[in-house]
């Protein structure tokens, strides 16, 4: 046996009889398998995943494909792990947040009084949790996560089940970290702080863990019970002087957020602070880590946003008039 054949690191890069590399073949076949599942769905398992169709889409010789996985079941298991690794639980709503914040803050007149600030902050929280929830509920990634979670519990192969559940945990942790950073940015923006004894990034992460668990419960229930998102209550809630429409989900989520944060007594809402806030680039301020998949289950590029601080970040600021003209 040659040295190259005896080296496991080089074995995967060897050329196959058709001139392709084993690594390239596996990637193409897995990408094709993920593509097929995205089309037919995973609600009924991998029964509709056609290995022959994946071979055709990957433009791989049949004999070459079967050298990688000798059975359809083995290929399906590999695709299942690939799906879990590439799962990105994210909401498209995040891109809308800066514009919503800018619109609701307006000219800043509501910030001039304690009651005006409370009205704005509570209403802003209600609007954001509602939009985020509705976006995730319609997200293909959420439905895939639900299907994978259900499928993982019925896997009989312990190694396969461990691989899938480990990948799902990583996906969950990425979302918890991203949400924790957004909570920290939001609290700093509205002049709030964590309630003692919680403090710093670890405190916002704990807040994110708790909020995420409640969020997940509502997401699961909303799939068969639409009343959780129905705005059935018109209430003056959480210190507001004006009534708003509340659904069970928005009320519970908003209550959860304000159970963790409170107004920061060290912050003075003078005209200078309000002026600085109006000059803030909201696009730069509300920027959580973005998780982008270069290909399913492959490299995940994490772009970190701004760190959490106790004051408004005014870097890259532009005038209120300029922001209005650009929209």
N, C-alpha and C positions, 0 to 999 in steps of 0.2 A: 504494500500500500504506500502511495506517495505521501510526502509530508503535507501537501495541500489537502489530500483526502482525509488525512488523520487529524486535521485541524478543524474543530467544530466552528470556529469563527469564520473560516474561509469556505466551509462546506456550503453554506447558504447562498454564496455568491457564484457558485460554479455554473458554468454554462450547461444548459440542457441540450439534448439532441436537436431541438428545433432552433437553437441559437439564442434562446432567451435565458435570463437568470432565474433561479428558483425564487429569489426575493421579489423580483419584478412580477413574476407570475402570480404569486400569492397576493400581492397588493392589488393587482388588477382583478383577480377573481373575487377577493373580498369586497372591493369597491363595487363590482357588479352585483354581488349578493346584497349589499346594503341598498343599492339602487332599486333592486327588485322588491325588497321588503318595504321600502318607502312608497312603492307604487301599490302593492297589494295589501299592505297593512300587516300588523302583528297580532291583531286581536284574537285570531284563531291559531296562534303559534306559527311555526315555520313550515306548516304542511304545504303551503303554496309556494315555497321557495324552490324553484326549479334549478337544479345544478346544471343541467344541460343548457338552459337558457343563460345562466351566468357564464358558462364556458364560451358560448356564442358571443355574448356582449364583450367579454374580455379579450376576444380574438386570440384565444389560446388553443393549442392542439389538445384534443380530447385526452390522448394518452398522457400528455404533460400534466393536465389538470388532475388526473386520477393518481399521478405520482405524489401530488400534494395531499389529497384526501381520497382515500380509497372508497368511501361511501358518501351518500348524500347526507346521512346523519352527521358524519364527522364535519362535513363542510358547513352544515347548518349550525352546529355548535360553535364553530369558528366565527361565523357571521354574527351569532348572538353576542359573543364577547366583543367583537368589533363594534357592534351597535352600542353596547354599554360603555365602551371606552370613549366613543365619539359623542356621547350624549352631552348636550349643552343646554342646561335648564336656564333659559333666559327669556326675558320679556322684550318684545319690540317696543313696548311702551316707554322704556327708558329713554329712547331718542326723543320722545315728545315732552319729557319733563321740563327741560329748560324753557320751552315756549309757554307751557302752562303756567309755570312759576312767574315768568315775566308778565304774562297777561293778568294774572290774579293780583300781583303786587301793584301793577299799574303805575300811577304817579307817586305811590308811597304814602298817600294821605291817611290810609288806614293804620299806618304804623305810628302815627303821632300820639295815640292815646293807648293806655293799657287795654281797654275793652276792644278797641279797633284791632290791636295786634292779636288779641285772643281770637276774635272772630276770624281774622285772616288765617292764622296758623291752624286753627281747627278745621276750617273749610278747605284749606290747602291739603291738609293731611287726609281728609275724607275723599277729596278728589283724586289724590294720588293713589291711595290704596284701592279705590274703586277701579281706576284705569289699569293699574298693575294686575289686579285680580282678573279682570275681564280679558286682558291680553294673554295671560298665561293659560286661562281656561280654553282659549282658542288655539293655543300653540301646539303644533305637531310634536314638539319635543316633550311637552307634558304628557301627551297621550302615549308617546313612545315609552316614557319613563314608567307610566302606570302599567303598560303592557309588559315591559321587561321585569318590573317588580313582581307581577303576577306569575310570569313565566319562570322566574328564578326559583320561586318556592317549590315548583313542581319538578325541578331538574333532579334526576336521580344520580348523576355523576357528581361526587363531592368536589372534585377539582374544578369542574366546569361551574358548578354553583358558586364556589368560592371566588372564581374569577369574575363572574357576572356581578355578584353582590359587592365585591371590592370596588369594581368600576362604578357602580351606582353610588356607593358611598363617596367616592372622589367627586362625582358630579354634584352631589348634595353639598359637600363641603365648599366647593367652588361658589355655589350660589349663596351659601351662608356668608362667606367672606365678602362677596360683592355687595350683598344687602347690608352687612355691618358697616361697610365703608360709606354707603349712601346714607344710612341712619346718622352716622357721625357728621357727615357734611350737612345734612338737613338740620340737625340740632344746632350746629355752629351758625348756620345761616339765620335761623329764627331766634337765636339768642337763648337757647336752652342748654341744659347740661343733664348728665345722667344723675339719677337719684342715688344718694349714698346707700350702701357702701360701694356701689359700682363706679368704675372710672376707667377712662382711656379705651383703647382699642378692644381690650378683653371684655369690658363692660358692654360695648356695642355688639360684640360678637355673641355674648350671652343673650342680649336683646334680640338679635337676629335669629338665634336658635329657637327661642320661644315663639317669636312671631311666625317663623317659618313652619313650625309644627302646627300652629293654629291655621295658617294659610293652607297647608296641605289638607287638613281635615275638611275645610270648606270646599276645596277643589274637588276632593273625592265625592263629597255629598252633592255638589252642584251638578254632577254628571247624571244624577237621577232625581234631584229635587231642585227645581228652579226657584223655589221660594227663598233660598239663601241669598239670591242676588236681586230679588224683587224689592224695590224701594217702598216699603209698606208703612214706614213711620216718618212722620214730620215732627221733629223735636228740636227744642233748644237744648243741645247737649254739650257737655264738656266745657261749660262756662260761656257759651255763645249767647249773645243777646238776640240773635236772629235765628229763626227755625230753618232747618234744612231737611231734605229727604234722606232717610237712612235705611239701608238694608241690614239684615242680620250680620252679613259679612263685613260691611263697612263700619258698622257700630262696634262690633267685637274687635276688629283690627285696629281701629282708632283708639279704642279703650286700652288695648294692649300697648300701643306706642306711648300713650301718655302715662301709663303706669310705670314706665321706665325713665321718662324725662320730665324735667320741670324747668320753669324760667330761671335763668342764671342771674342771681342778685348782683353779681359783679359787672354786669353789662348795663351801660347807661344808654337809653334810646334817645339820644340827642339828635339834633339836625345833622351833625357830621356823620353819625352812624347811618342815618337814613340816606343821606346823600351818597355815602360809600356803597351802600347796598344797591342803590339805583344804578350805580356805575359798574356793578359787577357783571362780568361775563358769565351768565348762568350756564352756558354750554360747557365752560371750563370748570365751573364749580361743581355741578352735579355730574360727576364723571366717575363711574364705578369701573373696576377692572373689566375689560372686554375680552371675552374668551372666544377666539376665532379658530374654527377648525380648518386647517389647510386641506385635509381630506379626512373622511370619516375614520375615527379611531387612530389617527396618526398624530402629527405634531400639533399641540395646542399652544398657540402663542398668547401669552398673558401680557396685556399692556396695562401697567399700573396707572391709576389716576392720582389725583392730588392727595396728600396726606390729610388726616383729620386734624383740625386745629380748633382752638377755642374762639377764634375771631373770624370775621368774614375775609375770605381770600379775594383780594382785589387785583391779582395779577392778570395781565392781559385785558384790563378793563377798557371799556369804550363808553362813550357818552350814551345817555338814555335816548337821545334823539337819533344817534347813529344806529342804535339797535332797532329802533322803530322803523327807520327807513329801510333797513335791510330785510325786514320781514315781508 
